[in-house]
Amino acid sequence: MLGRIERIGEHRALRARRPSRWLRPVLVAATLIAVLVAVLLPDGGGPSAAAAVMRTADGAAVGTAEVRDGEPATLVVNVTDWQKASGGAPRAPYRVAIDGRDGTRRLVSLTPRPDYVWRIDLPSPASEIIGVALVDNSGAVLCSGRFGAPS
């Protein structure tokens, strides 16, 4: 009888040291979530200083723009509905117009991207940027957003 009690005690000790069945799936899921967050979040720049909804002339929301503090400060433009923003007609090349608090407008040529997300280094602090617009080769505004303005 004593031998049997010892074996039961050993069995319980082994089972107590073995991780439970749910621990491994939880760790795998946590790792996958961490990798997805690292891959999907736009890189570069510091924390967001301001964000704006990008809207067409008729007010349709077609994406977002965000200015970020950092060295250098950056502008991230993400057009999520390119079809609606461009009116379905390719009018390349495209540029982004960056409006400064001092009244200046800087035009930056954009390289076509399949995801319609552009990251642009800024020569001035993020707090100096008040607006952004995506313009086509004729200068027509496809969509625009103002930082600090109601969305």
C-alpha positions in Angstrom: 0.0 0.0 0.0 2.8 2.4 0.8 4.3 1.8 -2.7 1.1 2.7 -4.3 0.8 6.0 -2.3 4.4 6.9 -3.4 3.5 6.2 -7.1 0.4 8.4 -6.8 2.5 11.2 -5.2 5.1 10.9 -8.0 2.4 11.0 -10.7 0.9 14.2 -9.2 4.3 15.8 -8.9 5.0 15.1 -12.6 1.6 16.4 -13.6 2.1 19.6 -11.6 5.4 20.4 -13.4 3.9 19.8 -16.9 2.4 23.0 -18.4 -1.4 22.8 -19.0 -2.8 22.1 -22.4 -4.0 25.6 -23.0 -0.7 27.4 -22.2 1.0 26.6 -25.6 -1.9 27.8 -27.8 -2.1 31.0 -25.7 1.6 31.7 -26.1 1.4 31.0 -29.9 -1.6 33.4 -30.2 0.2 36.1 -28.2 3.3 35.8 -30.4 1.2 36.0 -33.6 -0.6 39.1 -32.3 2.7 40.8 -31.4 4.1 40.0 -34.9 1.0 41.3 -36.6 1.0 44.6 -34.6 4.7 45.1 -35.5 4.1 44.4 -39.2 0.8 46.3 -39.7 1.6 49.5 -37.8 3.3 52.1 -40.0 6.9 52.5 -39.1 9.0 55.5 -38.5 8.5 58.8 -36.7 7.5 59.2 -33.1 4.0 59.3 -31.6 1.2 60.9 -33.5 1.1 64.7 -33.2 -2.1 65.1 -35.2 -4.4 63.0 -37.4 -6.9 64.0 -40.1 -9.5 62.2 -42.2 -8.8 62.5 -45.9 -12.0 63.6 -47.7 -13.0 64.1 -51.3 -14.6 67.4 -52.5 -18.0 65.9 -51.8 -17.0 65.0 -48.2 -16.5 61.2 -48.7 -13.9 59.8 -46.3 -11.2 58.0 -48.3 -8.3 57.6 -45.9 -6.3 59.2 -43.2 -3.2 61.4 -42.7 -1.1 61.6 -39.6 1.9 63.8 -38.7 4.3 62.3 -36.3 7.0 63.8 -34.1 10.5 62.6 -34.5 13.8 63.2 -36.1 12.7 63.9 -38.7 9.0 64.5 -38.3 7.0 62.4 -40.7 3.7 62.5 -42.6 1.9 59.3 -43.2 -0.9 59.3 -45.8 -3.1 56.2 -46.1 -5.7 56.3 -48.9 -8.0 53.3 -48.1 -10.5 54.0 -50.9 -8.3 54.9 -53.9 -11.1 54.2 -56.4 -13.3 56.9 -54.8 -10.4 59.3 -54.2 -9.1 59.1 -57.8 -12.5 59.1 -59.4 -11.5 55.9 -61.1 -9.4 57.8 -63.6 -5.6 57.5 -63.5 -4.1 61.0 -63.6 -0.6 60.3 -62.5 1.9 61.6 -61.5 0.5 62.3 -58.1 1.8 64.7 -55.5 1.1 65.5 -51.9 0.6 69.2 -50.9 1.8 69.9 -47.4 0.4 73.1 -45.9 2.5 74.8 -43.2 1.2 77.0 -40.4 3.3 79.8 -41.9 1.2 79.8 -45.1 3.7 77.8 -47.2 2.7 74.9 -49.4 5.3 72.2 -50.2 4.6 69.8 -53.1 6.2 66.3 -52.9 6.1 63.8 -55.8 4.7 60.4 -54.9 5.9 57.1 -56.2 3.0 54.8 -57.0 2.4 52.3 -54.3 0.0 49.3 -54.4 -1.1 49.9 -50.8 -1.7 53.6 -51.3 0.3 54.4 -48.1 3.1 57.0 -48.3 5.6 58.1 -45.6 7.2 61.5 -46.2 10.0 63.0 -44.1 9.1 66.6 -43.1 11.7 69.5 -42.9 9.8 71.1 -40.1 8.3 69.9 -36.8 5.0 68.0 -37.0 3.2 70.9 -35.1 4.0 73.2 -38.0 1.8 71.2 -40.5 -1.9 72.2 -40.7 -3.1 70.4 -43.8 -2.4 67.9 -46.5 -3.9 67.3 -50.0 -3.4 64.6 -52.6 -3.3 66.3 -56.1 -3.1 64.9 -59.6 -0.9 66.0 -62.5 -3.3 68.8 -63.4 -3.3 70.2 -59.9 -6.8 69.0 -59.1 -7.3 68.0 -55.4 -8.3 64.3 -55.1 -8.7 64.4 -51.3 -7.5 66.5 -48.4 -7.4 66.8 -44.7 -6.8 69.4 -42.0 -5.0 68.7 -38.7 -6.9 69.9 -35.7 -10.1 70.5 -37.7 -13.2 68.6 -36.9 -13.5 65.4 -39.0 
